[in-house]
């Protein structure tokens, strides 16, 4: 059985995943679309090696920030990992908040022949990023909530898939390929948003500005820096806003992401939700184990 731990940013997925990995004597597969990149550490809340407590983690630091990463590539790598885990007789444990990526692995999504129809570039050349993103929402809402409004290349690629049906990713998207159980972590919204805001302040204090400045000075413009925390500080370095405004936007966009994550999880998955016990996290761990062993 595949164990999946999902939830919005900052809710405690890493802590729970470490406990479950120890309990089931297994390893962790990251289900995060940003932690695959080297150098994107603080902004992605990437676990440090010293914090892994001896648990092997997969799909962390596998790409340079200049390289492109896609849901199709994620699907391919993780399915290979699942096969490897099964051969070794251990339960795959997938942990992350990128819903579409995780669903693409568990269900019958086919990404064959997924090249982008470049005629769309010319067709939509006069549309703003927001207008283009709205078109994607109408054609493929599922993809739209996982692709940032300013990532024009990926928006066009998703519209292309929807437009010409070269990709049958939606045809059998509700056909599960594996036996799995999903544990979701949740909190009362006001408390979660408070945690997210504090988490951003902690990232700033840990050196997020320096981390992003290093990427900016290298001239890195790939889709890796479209992630929250990076794109806002790029805007600050470009002189489009003040540092204070950039930090406010990081917090706002992080809260918005949490809201979108809940929407996706509830609409697309059968989730065993657990209200996180902030005062005694062991209660959260025990509840997760009980749900998994029912």
Steps between C-alpha positions, in 0.01 A plus 500: 500500500615852420475749787436860395523799733356824369406839637558871451831673545634524855264255669743229614526252212876463546468418870229242440683344204814442707296327772317280247824412319645376828182315597477318166877470446483674164631802307340827389418611146456876479179609328611861468564673166756746643714284729635316194720805437844551650560844660126553564520405865351755737212609279393141434527406869731220391599259773868518595709183496554527875122508550439183297593290804649228283188467281581491128318765294437479126437776241679769697786697338489303175498797257689822446280812531551564127337168405131453427284264702153380407218287632576242229863469614389479863256222412769302319758527779259425785343199329850360454564562871176321592605197296840506670341522847265211421793285388671577830184415694445840661202736491549809282436815702420806287487833681421841357257773411508501119165333442503456122847346508394245760175419322685446171695219666210326673253516212504413131638823358664459161746773401617350173559736207463807720684755285358850501310639202715807433235657277327596825782744578396712203128444554512630859784750460284802592352343813632581844618220727178532701281476190696198375472331840123555496483311170682210663255510791213450259673218312673316785430634848702220660818614327430870552517480879845339481655733241589852602331781308837644388644170377385570145689209343333240720159667465531480121613138519197409714264682261664316212435164663140591562450653153616221272459196727850374415523395862244269654584609855133567584355194331565255784599743771271335757636147441737417789809299409610414853372402842553813710371690799516878533552678832425872492602753764269790569452786744249770573565756226578799719760302693650359180532847348671623816751212472560580133565868573743412781668244275575768241656721768717207610611440139598866466700478824671181379628674188236465229589839351866400466402164347278659236751778432759234415267348239409845367866602463566183300231607255287192562161549334368141479162388632669410829484862611125524433456339843359706786773682689721521193284683247404771751863569592597500132240774457663690788847463345356622168388817679128431457419510871656564840635221719212549741250466215675185375479338845130587528445340159690185601269462800189572295597260221590231754156530661336492157697187414380328818141580404553361148666188641199425720267551204699260284540235769132500588387490137749245370584261784332282758690640798517379859522844662670555836475820700858568607558510874739793533557438869572126481598393150532139617120492504505591130754226428300239693179594319673466164632153587155391617342617173765324292460172687121483493 
